């Protein structure tokens, strides 16, 4: 199973807004970066990831789950743009800041540390476990296992 990180500016789309969508979830729309789109094309239903507040807060604040595979992005007329649908699964009890992630030597290779501008990015299983533990979550629960 793969893990992911989804970045959003909270004033545009916050984790609270994501949670309000319930089990029906929401398209992760508006992504206009080919690398991020290609990552979404790789995602499978049931895979989980971090919801990361960018700009304001700069922290992992929640866990989301992919509930629909990549499909055309309804906010674009251009067929090249695709997105997945996500639902909120759980809050991260202690949000994990970018500074805390950068300060953790075991996370030095994490995409977030090295390419913080990429809005959708892969997270290794080891990175997922470490960030979950930093945030007060049992990694197995967060992973759906």
Buried (B, 14 or more C-beta within 10 A) or exposed (E): EBBBBBBBEBEEBBBEEBBEBEEEBBBBBBBEEEEBBEBBEEBEEEBBBBBBBBEEBBBBBBBBBBBBBBEBBEEBEEEEBBBBBBBBBBBBEBBBBBEBBBEBEEBEEBBBBEEBEBBBBBBBEBBBBBBBEBBEBEBEEBBEE
